[in-house]
Amino acid sequence: SRVSLLVRDGCHLCADARAVVASVCGAEGVEWREVDVDAHARLAERFGDEVPVVIVDDQVVGFWRIDPERLRSALA
């Protein structure tokens, strides 16, 4: 998948980010995957304080509150 959404259990911002990513990726026809940051020590160390994090083509395009326009631009 071109898009990864890094999340963790109990994260209220993650639910908001999930809705944004699902909407934008759905409209653009782009597959995405959700990754539990706490299930991967390296990801937890790097991104643990920033979840949710959206990564497109290995580049971070947003964290905490995900901007749908910025995500759409990254997919273009």
N, CA, C and O atoms as a Tinker XYZ file with bonds, in Angstrom:
   304  protein
     1  N      0.830000   -1.188000    0.000000    73     2
     2  CA     0.000000    0.000000    0.000000    64     1     3
     3  C      0.874000    1.251000    0.000000    63     2     4     5
     4  O      1.918000    1.303000    0.651000    81     3
     5  N      0.426000    2.246000   -0.738000    73     3     6
     6  CA     1.151000    3.522000   -0.765000    64     5     7
     7  C      0.976000    4.286000    0.531000    63     6     8     9
     8  O      1.834000    5.085000    0.906000    81     7
     9  N     -0.150000    4.042000    1.227000    73     7    10
    10  CA    -0.495000    4.825000    2.406000    64     9    11
    11  C     -0.544000    3.929000    3.638000    63    10    12    13
    12  O     -1.177000    2.874000    3.630000    81    11
    13  N      0.133000    4.363000    4.693000    73    11    14
    14  CA     0.071000    3.679000    5.984000    64    13    15
    15  C     -0.415000    4.669000    7.023000    63    14    16    17
    16  O      0.018000    5.821000    7.059000    81    15
    17  N     -1.321000    4.204000    7.867000    73    15    18
    18  CA    -1.802000    4.995000    8.989000    64    17    19
    19  C     -1.331000    4.307000   10.263000    63    18    20    21
    20  O     -1.752000    3.192000   10.572000    81    19
    21  N     -0.453000    4.986000   10.999000    73    19    22
    22  CA     0.063000    4.437000   12.254000    64    21    23
    23  C     -0.857000    4.874000   13.387000    63    22    24    25
    24  O     -1.114000    6.063000   13.575000    81    23
    25  N     -1.349000    3.890000   14.140000    73    23    26
    26  CA    -2.324000    4.153000   15.205000    64    25    27
    27  C     -1.942000    3.384000   16.462000    63    26    28    29
    28  O     -0.982000    2.613000   16.466000    81    27
    29  N     -2.710000    3.604000   17.532000    73    27    30
    30  CA    -2.590000    2.795000   18.745000    64    29    31
    31  C     -3.960000    2.717000   19.392000    63    30    32    33
    32  O     -4.818000    3.573000   19.175000    81    31
    33  N     -4.148000    1.684000   20.184000    73    31    34
    34  CA    -5.410000    1.500000   20.902000    64    33    35
    35  C     -5.652000    2.668000   21.847000    63    34    36    37
    36  O     -4.719000    3.183000   22.463000    81    35
    37  N     -6.902000    3.078000   21.957000    73    35    38
    38  CA    -7.278000    4.123000   22.894000    64    37    39
    39  C     -6.950000    5.531000   22.441000    63    38    40    41
    40  O     -7.003000    6.464000   23.243000    81    39
    41  N     -6.616000    5.702000   21.186000    73    39    42
    42  CA    -6.223000    7.004000   20.645000    64    41    43
    43  C     -7.425000    7.650000   19.959000    63    42    44    45
    44  O     -7.858000    7.194000   18.901000    81    43
    45  N     -7.965000    8.715000   20.563000    73    43    46
    46  CA    -9.142000    9.355000   19.961000    64    45    47
    47  C     -8.807000   10.072000   18.656000    63    46    48    49
    48  O     -9.653000   10.139000   17.765000    81    47
    49  N     -7.603000   10.604000   18.523000    73    47    50
    50  CA    -7.217000   11.242000   17.263000    64    49    51
    51  C     -7.067000   10.213000   16.148000    63    50    52    53
    52  O     -7.220000   10.537000   14.970000    81    51
    53  N     -6.766000    8.972000   16.525000    73    51    54
    54  CA    -6.617000    7.914000   15.524000    64    53    55
    55  C     -7.945000    7.632000   14.828000    63    54    56    57
    56  O     -7.971000    7.364000   13.627000    81    55
    57  N     -9.041000    7.692000   15.571000    73    55    58
    58  CA   -10.353000    7.485000   14.962000    64    57    59
    59  C    -10.645000    8.587000   13.949000    63    58    60    61
    60  O    -11.174000    8.313000   12.872000    81    59
    61  N    -10.308000    9.821000   14.284000    73    59    62
    62  CA   -10.496000   10.935000   13.350000    64    61    63
    63  C     -9.623000   10.754000   12.116000    63    62    64    65
    64  O    -10.078000   10.959000   10.991000    81    63
    65  N     -8.372000   10.371000   12.329000    73    63    66
    66  CA    -7.440000   10.168000   11.216000    64    65    67
    67  C     -7.905000    9.035000   10.311000    63    66    68    69
    68  O     -7.796000    9.128000    9.088000    81    67
    69  N     -8.422000    7.972000   10.905000    73    67    70
    70  CA    -8.921000    6.830000   10.141000    64    69    71
    71  C    -10.028000    7.280000    9.181000    63    70    72    73
    72  O    -10.060000    6.867000    8.022000    81    71
    73  N    -10.922000    8.120000    9.668000    73    71    74
    74  CA   -12.020000    8.614000    8.831000    64    73    75
    75  C    -11.495000    9.460000    7.677000    63    74    76    77
    76  O    -11.977000    9.332000    6.551000    81    75
    77  N    -10.514000   10.325000    7.939000    73    75    78
    78  CA    -9.932000   11.168000    6.889000    64    77    79
    79  C     -9.234000   10.305000    5.842000    63    78    80    81
    80  O     -9.454000   10.475000    4.642000    81    79
    81  N     -8.393000    9.381000    6.299000    73    79    82
    82  CA    -7.640000    8.527000    5.370000    64    81    83
    83  C     -8.592000    7.665000    4.542000    63    82    84    85
    84  O     -8.412000    7.532000    3.332000    81    83
    85  N     -9.592000    7.086000    5.179000    73    83    86
    86  CA   -10.551000    6.252000    4.463000    64    85    87
    87  C    -11.290000    7.062000    3.403000    63    86    88    89
    88  O    -11.491000    6.585000    2.286000    81    87
    89  N    -11.691000    8.267000    3.741000    73    87    90
    90  CA   -12.420000    9.124000    2.811000    64    89    91
    91  C    -11.553000    9.542000    1.626000    63    90    92    93
    92  O    -11.953000    9.381000    0.473000    81    91
    93  N    -10.373000   10.076000    1.906000    73    91    94
    94  CA    -9.497000   10.572000    0.846000    64    93    95
    95  C     -9.002000    9.425000   -0.033000    63    94    96    97
    96  O     -9.058000    9.514000   -1.260000    81    95
    97  N     -8.523000    8.359000    0.583000    73    95    98
    98  CA    -8.012000    7.232000   -0.200000    64    97    99
    99  C     -9.139000    6.574000   -0.997000    63    98   100   101
   100  O     -8.927000    6.145000   -2.131000    81    99
   101  N    -10.322000    6.495000   -0.416000    73    99   102
   102  CA   -11.455000    5.940000   -1.125000    64   101   103
   103  C    -11.802000    6.764000   -2.350000    63   102   104   105
   104  O    -12.047000    6.209000   -3.421000    81   103
   105  N    -11.826000    8.075000   -2.208000    73   103   106
   106  CA   -12.143000    8.968000   -3.325000    64   105   107
   107  C    -11.078000    8.907000   -4.417000    63   106   108   109
   108  O    -11.385000    9.054000   -5.600000    81   107
   109  N     -9.819000    8.688000   -4.014000    73   107   110
   110  CA    -8.711000    8.650000   -4.972000    64   109   111
   111  C     -8.442000    7.241000   -5.504000    63   110   112   113
   112  O     -7.619000    7.063000   -6.401000    81   111
   113  N     -9.125000    6.256000   -4.960000    73   111   114
   114  CA    -8.909000    4.879000   -5.399000    64   113   115
   115  C     -7.560000    4.318000   -4.989000    63   114   116   117
   116  O     -6.969000    3.518000   -5.715000    81   115
   117  N     -7.070000    4.732000   -3.828000    73   115   118
   118  CA    -5.763000    4.317000   -3.341000    64   117   119
   119  C     -5.948000    3.403000   -2.129000    63   118   120   121
   120  O     -6.684000    3.731000   -1.199000    81   119
   121  N     -5.272000    2.253000   -2.150000    73   119   122
   122  CA    -5.325000    1.344000   -1.005000    64   121   123
   123  C     -4.491000    1.904000    0.137000    63   122   124   125
   124  O     -3.498000    2.599000   -0.077000    81   123
   125  N     -4.919000    1.584000    1.362000    73   123   126
   126  CA    -4.179000    2.010000    2.535000    64   125   127
   127  C     -4.215000    0.901000    3.566000    63   126   128   129
   128  O     -5.046000   -0.004000    3.502000    81   127
   129  N     -3.300000    0.989000    4.515000    73   127   130
   130  CA    -3.256000   -0.015000    5.581000    64   129   131
   131  C     -3.086000    0.695000    6.909000    63   130   132   133
   132  O     -2.533000    1.792000    6.992000    81   131
   133  N     -3.574000    0.040000    7.932000    73   131   134
   134  CA    -3.456000    0.552000    9.290000    64   133   135
   135  C     -2.428000   -0.299000   10.027000    63   134   136   137
   136  O     -2.449000   -1.526000    9.931000    81   135
   137  N     -1.534000    0.350000   10.759000    73   135   138
   138  CA    -0.471000   -0.341000   11.478000    64   137   139
   139  C     -0.513000    0.086000   12.946000    63   138   140   141
   140  O     -0.518000    1.278000   13.253000    81   139
   141  N     -0.543000   -0.890000   13.844000    73   139   142
   142  CA    -0.477000   -0.611000   15.282000    64   141   143
   143  C      0.968000   -0.285000   15.637000    63   142   144   145
   144  O      1.829000   -1.165000   15.635000    81   143
   145  N      1.224000    0.970000   15.937000    73   143   146
   146  CA     2.590000    1.416000   16.197000    64   145   147
   147  C      3.216000    0.665000   17.369000    63   146   148   149
   148  O      4.426000    0.441000   17.388000    81   147
   149  N      2.399000    0.277000   18.345000    73   147   150
   150  CA     2.933000   -0.393000   19.530000    64   149   151
   151  C      3.301000   -1.853000   19.285000    63   150   152   153
   152  O      3.923000   -2.483000   20.140000    81   151
   153  N      2.931000   -2.393000   18.145000    73   151   154
   154  CA     3.281000   -3.771000   17.808000    64   153   155
   155  C      4.666000   -3.864000   17.150000    63   154   156   157
   156  O      5.154000   -4.959000   16.867000    81   155
   157  N      5.280000   -2.723000   16.914000    73   155   158
   158  CA     6.581000   -2.678000   16.233000    64   157   159
   159  C      7.496000   -1.736000   17.013000    63   158   160   161
   160  O      7.304000   -0.520000   16.987000    81   159
   161  N      8.473000   -2.283000   17.696000    73   159   162
   162  CA     9.339000   -1.488000   18.575000    64   161   163
   163  C      9.978000   -0.306000   17.848000    63   162   164   165
   164  O     10.038000    0.795000   18.397000    81   163
   165  N     10.451000   -0.517000   16.631000    73   163   166
   166  CA    11.123000    0.554000   15.890000    64   165   167
   167  C     10.144000    1.691000   15.563000    63   166   168   169
   168  O     10.481000    2.868000   15.686000    81   167
   169  N      8.934000    1.319000   15.148000    73   167   170
   170  CA     7.925000    2.343000   14.858000    64   169   171
   171  C      7.511000    3.077000   16.126000    63   170   172   173
   172  O      7.344000    4.296000   16.111000    81   171
   173  N      7.344000    2.340000   17.224000    73   171   174
   174  CA     6.956000    2.964000   18.490000    64   173   175
   175  C      8.012000    3.954000   18.957000    63   174   176   177
   176  O      7.683000    5.025000   19.467000    81   175
   177  N      9.283000    3.595000   18.784000    73   175   178
   178  CA    10.367000    4.482000   19.190000    64   177   179
   179  C     10.374000    5.756000   18.345000    63   178   180   181
   180  O     10.551000    6.856000   18.869000    81   179
   181  N     10.180000    5.599000   17.043000    73   179   182
   182  CA    10.255000    6.748000   16.124000    64   181   183
   183  C      8.994000    7.611000   16.157000    63   182   184   185
   184  O      9.086000    8.839000   16.154000    81   183
   185  N      7.810000    6.978000   16.189000    73   183   186
   186  CA     6.560000    7.716000   16.012000    64   185   187
   187  C      5.640000    7.696000   17.224000    63   186   188   189
   188  O      4.538000    8.241000   17.162000    81   187
   189  N      6.060000    7.087000   18.317000    73   187   190
   190  CA     5.182000    6.889000   19.466000    64   189   191
   191  C      4.538000    8.148000   20.015000    63   190   192   193
   192  O      3.411000    8.090000   20.507000    81   191
   193  N      5.219000    9.285000   19.947000    73   191   194
   194  CA     4.672000   10.533000   20.478000    64   193   195
   195  C      3.859000   11.310000   19.447000    63   194   196   197
   196  O      3.312000   12.367000   19.761000    81   195
   197  N      3.775000   10.797000   18.221000    73   195   198
   198  CA     3.126000   11.557000   17.147000    64   197   199
   199  C      1.857000   10.913000   16.607000    63   198   200   201
   200  O      1.190000   11.514000   15.765000    81   199
   201  N      1.493000    9.702000   17.062000    73   199   202
   202  CA     0.336000    9.026000   16.483000    64   201   203
   203  C     -0.933000    9.846000   16.652000    63   202   204   205
   204  O     -1.108000   10.523000   17.665000    81   203
   205  N     -1.810000    9.788000   15.674000    73   203   206
   206  CA    -1.692000    9.046000   14.433000    64   205   207
   207  C     -0.727000    9.720000   13.460000    63   206   208   209
   208  O     -0.555000   10.938000   13.469000    81   207
   209  N     -0.108000    8.900000   12.628000    73   207   210
   210  CA     0.824000    9.371000   11.609000    64   209   211
   211  C      0.391000    8.789000   10.272000    63   210   212   213
   212  O      0.072000    7.604000   10.175000    81   211
   213  N      0.382000    9.636000    9.235000    73   211   214
   214  CA     0.094000    9.160000    7.888000    64   213   215
   215  C      1.376000    9.221000    7.073000    63   214   216   217
   216  O      2.050000   10.249000    7.017000    81   215
   217  N      1.700000    8.091000    6.440000    73   215   218
   218  CA     2.891000    7.974000    5.603000    64   217   219
   219  C      2.440000    7.620000    4.193000    63   218   220   221
   220  O      1.676000    6.676000    3.990000    81   219
   221  N      2.924000    8.390000    3.223000    73   219   222
   222  CA     2.624000    8.133000    1.814000    64   221   223
   223  C      3.951000    7.935000    1.092000    63   222   224   225
   224  O      4.824000    8.802000    1.134000    81   223
   225  N      4.096000    6.808000    0.440000    73   223   226
   226  CA     5.329000    6.509000   -0.306000    64   225   227
   227  C      6.563000    6.749000    0.563000    63   226   228   229
   228  O      7.532000    7.367000    0.121000    81   227
   229  N      6.521000    6.256000    1.803000    73   227   230
   230  CA     7.634000    6.332000    2.754000    64   229   231
   231  C      7.950000    7.743000    3.253000    63   230   232   233
   232  O      9.013000    7.962000    3.834000    81   231
   233  N      7.051000    8.697000    3.039000    73   231   234
   234  CA     7.239000   10.057000    3.529000    64   233   235
   235  C      6.103000   10.412000    4.490000    63   234   236   237
   236  O      4.934000   10.195000    4.175000    81   235
   237  N      6.440000   10.952000    5.647000    73   235   238
   238  CA     5.417000   11.397000    6.589000    64   237   239
   239  C      4.733000   12.629000    6.005000    63   238   240   241
   240  O      5.388000   13.614000    5.665000    81   239
   241  N      3.408000   12.560000    5.892000    73   239   242
   242  CA     2.661000   13.705000    5.362000    64   241   243
   243  C      1.759000   14.341000    6.419000    63   242   244   245
   244  O      1.120000   15.361000    6.157000    81   243
   245  N      1.704000   13.748000    7.606000    73   243   246
   246  CA     0.923000   14.362000    8.666000    64   245   247
   247  C      0.910000   13.522000    9.921000    63   246   248   249
   248  O      1.112000   12.308000    9.885000    81   247
   249  N      0.665000   14.198000   11.040000    73   247   250
   250  CA     0.511000   13.487000   12.309000    64   249   251
   251  C     -0.429000   14.296000   13.192000    63   250   252   253
   252  O     -0.682000   15.473000   12.936000    81   251
   253  N     -0.937000   13.657000   14.221000    73   251   254
   254  CA    -1.941000   14.172000   15.154000    64   253   255
   255  C     -3.250000   14.460000   14.431000    63   254   256   257
   256  O     -4.119000   13.590000   14.390000    81   255
   257  N     -3.420000   15.633000   13.867000    73   255   258
   258  CA    -4.641000   15.954000   13.127000    64   257   259
   259  C     -4.309000   15.936000   11.636000    63   258   260   261
   260  O     -3.488000   16.722000   11.162000    81   259
   261  N     -4.949000   15.039000   10.913000    73   259   262
   262  CA    -4.593000   14.808000    9.517000    64   261   263
   263  C     -5.384000   15.756000    8.609000    63   262   264   265
   264  O     -6.612000   15.811000    8.662000    81   263
   265  N     -4.654000   16.490000    7.786000    73   263   266
   266  CA    -5.250000   17.446000    6.845000    64   265   267
   267  C     -5.598000   16.712000    5.553000    63   266   268   269
   268  O     -4.704000   16.217000    4.867000    81   267
   269  N     -6.898000   16.636000    5.209000    73   267   270
   270  CA    -7.273000   15.896000    4.004000    64   269   271
   271  C     -6.672000   16.471000    2.730000    63   270   272   273
   272  O     -6.337000   15.718000    1.815000    81   271
   273  N     -6.530000   17.773000    2.653000    73   271   274
   274  CA    -5.952000   18.392000    1.441000    64   273   275
   275  C     -4.477000   18.047000    1.289000    63   274   276   277
   276  O     -4.002000   17.805000    0.180000    81   275
   277  N     -3.763000   18.025000    2.393000    73   275   278
   278  CA    -2.337000   17.666000    2.336000    64   277   279
   279  C     -2.187000   16.201000    1.910000    63   278   280   281
   280  O     -1.295000   15.872000    1.128000    81   279
   281  N     -3.046000   15.332000    2.415000    73   279   282
   282  CA    -3.014000   13.934000    2.029000    64   281   283
   283  C     -3.346000   13.790000    0.547000    63   282   284   285
   284  O     -2.675000   13.052000   -0.175000    81   283
   285  N     -4.374000   14.491000    0.098000    73   283   286
   286  CA    -4.771000   14.436000   -1.322000    64   285   287
   287  C     -3.608000   14.885000   -2.214000    63   286   288   289
   288  O     -3.335000   14.264000   -3.242000    81   287
   289  N     -2.933000   15.955000   -1.820000    73   287   290
   290  CA    -1.781000   16.460000   -2.596000    64   289   291
   291  C     -0.658000   15.437000   -2.648000    63   290   292   293
   292  O     -0.016000   15.264000   -3.684000    81   291
   293  N     -0.422000   14.762000   -1.533000    73   291   294
   294  CA     0.651000   13.761000   -1.489000    64   293   295
   295  C      0.350000   12.573000   -2.397000    63   294   296   297
   296  O      1.264000   11.896000   -2.867000    81   295
   297  N     -0.919000   12.327000   -2.638000    73   295   298
   298  CA    -1.313000   11.202000   -3.496000    64   297   299
   299  C     -1.274000   11.554000   -4.976000    63   298   300   301
   300  O     -1.289000   10.665000   -5.827000    81   299
   301  N     -1.224000   12.840000   -5.285000    73   299   302
   302  CA    -1.277000   13.274000   -6.692000    64   301   303
   303  C     -0.003000   12.928000   -7.445000    63   302   304
   304  O      0.111000   13.224000   -8.634000    81   303
